[in-house]
Amino acid sequence: MLDAAREPLPTHQVREPFPAPHLVLLQPGASAYSRLHWSVVQAGDEGDP
């Protein structure tokens, strides 16, 4: 992730234990999807919006 000045933002990724990563094979023209969720943790120097 980059900020407005295109500088890297500090991030921290945590994988959930289930389901474990696994190989998905797709035939030509087939599709797949994945779910993504995230949370926001307020930094110590940030006030309420």
ABEGO torsion letter per residue (X at the ends): XBBAAGBBBBBBBBBBAOBBBBBBBBBBGBBBBBBBBBBBBBBAABBBX
